[in-house]
Amino acid sequence: MRRNGISQGRLVLENKNSEGKLPIVWELLATYWNDEKFVPTYEVLSDLHSDFEKEQVLPHNLISNLSPATPGKCKGKINSIISKSNCIFTNWERNGQVDDRMSSGE
């Protein structure tokens, strides 16, 4: 297949700025972060941690003084969180705490 052999319809769909393009996850996160009407909550997970015993509402005014989100900032922050979490979990596994918790029935 050659580039000139692709139908015109497909070229339009592959165009980064086409009207039919769906937003990527980083664009969605930035849009929600910057939207004053978006009020996220997190679900009750009392067996996970005491901080999650009741539903919390996170109003926009808690983050309104922070810089506006961009897709690039969202991607960087989420990737940083994932990377740090992986390091913490790897260290936790190396510590042997996984085996201790598993054998004690926790």
N, C-alpha and C positions, 0 to 999 in steps of 0.2 A: 504494500500500500504506500502510496506517495501522498505528500501533502496536497498536491493539486487534484488528487483523485478523491478527496473527501467532499461529500456533498455540501452545498452552501448552507443547508439547514444545520448540519453538524458543526460547521465552522462558527455559526452564530451562537449555538449552545455552548461551545467551548470557549467563546470569547469571555474573558474575565469580567468585562463590564456590560454583559448583555442584560437586557431587561428581565429575562427569565431566570437569571442566576439567583439561587437561594442564598441567604446569608450564611456565612460559616459560623461556627460556634463562638469564635472570639468576637465577631461582630455582634452577635446576639447578647453575649455577656456585657459588652461595652454599652449597648443600647439600654439594657435593663438597669445597669449600674447608674447611668446618667439620667434615667427617667424618674422624675419626682413622684409620679403616680404609682410606681412599682413598689409594693410593700411586701417583701418576702417574710415568710415564717419558717420555722423548722419544726419538724414533727417531734412528738414526745417519744423519747427513748430512755425511759427511767432505768432500765437494766444496763444501759451503757455507761451513764455517768450522772451524778446528781444535778449537774448543770442542765440536763435535758429532761428533768422531771415534769416540767410544764412547758406548754407551747409559748414561744417568744415571738413577738412581732419586731421586725427590724426596720423602723421608719427611715426614710431618706435623709432626714435632718441629722442622723448620726454620722453620715458620710458626706454631707453636702459641702463641708469645708475642705475636703480632700480634692486632689486634682481630678479632672474628668478622666474617665477611662477611655482607652483606645484599644482596638483589637490587638495591637502589638503588646501593650502593657498587660492585658488580660492573659494572653498566651504566655508571656514571660512569668507572670505571677503563678499561674496554675502549674506550669512546668517546674518552677522552683519549689512549690509545695509538694509536688509528686516526688521530686528528687530528694528533698529533705526527708519526706516520709519513708522513702525506700531505704535511705541511710539509717534512719532510726530503727526501722524494722529489722534490717540486716544486723545491726549491732545488738538488738534485742535477742535475735536468734543465736548469734555467736555467744552471747552471755549465758545461754542455757536456760533462760527463763521460760522459753516456750515449752521445753520438755518438762520442767517443774510444774507448770500450770496444767499441762495435759495430764500428767500422771496423778496430780492431786484432785482432778475432777472439776477444776474451775472452768 
